[in-house]
């Protein structure tokens, strides 16, 4: 029997919309040929149904499933989802050390770094009370704080404050 009807494709997941970077989203789709048709030959997507979709890179991603029946008729269904960086950067402060005591007037170079998550939008700014390598404030005795503010390319921000004593 001649089959001139294309199969059907149903994509349940992913859905169009925003997905956090690194999120686990499981693909769910199916294909079918019409009753009495030639039968389904293939139903393929970027990953098998039940497997995790790609959320490793920021930006728009197309997810297309294509079905082919035994008569060669094809059908496709596509979904575009957007992976976003919604995680704040991390800040590591090596110096000054939290709770440390430093002698009055001694030169203590600031040592800190900021990082964004793997695949993120990268660090746009990483600013401390003083620049890396510059001396922290040891000019007056008493309690002091040192702070670092970081922002990534997606606008996610983080702050870190370290207390020390002179």
Secondary structure, DSSP 4 states (H G I P E B T S, - for coil): -------EEEEEES-SEEEETT---B-EEEEEPPTTSS-EEEEE-SS-TTSBP--SSSEEEEEEEEEEETTS-EEEEEEEEEEE--SPPEEEEEESPTT-B--TT---B-EEEEEPPTTS--EEEEEESS-TTSBP--SSSSEEEEEEEEEETTS-EEEEEEEEE-
